[in-house]
Amino acid sequence: MRKKVKRIIFDVIGAVCILIGLVGFALPLLPGFVFIIIGIYIFSLHSEWVRTRMYLWRDKNPKVKHFFEQAELKLKTVFRV
């Protein structure tokens, strides 16, 4: 029961981050890319498919690989995963 509640909370947070990221692409005041990455990472904690796609995309784009690695380290400390 507790895991299910935790997963629902993470899914809601991930969805909100992705929505903020999409709004951020349209508005110049919000950093859209950052919120998209955070949302994808949160979804990758529970979904093998998302995790695989995230790592494939990260490895194909060396410009964002460093950013991804830094964000992943910070998020691991926040979510203690």
ABEGO torsion letter per residue (X at the ends): XAAAAAAAAAAAAAAAAAAAAAAAAABAABBAAAAAAAAAAAAAAABAAAAAAAAAAAAABAAAAAAAAAAAAAAAAAAGX
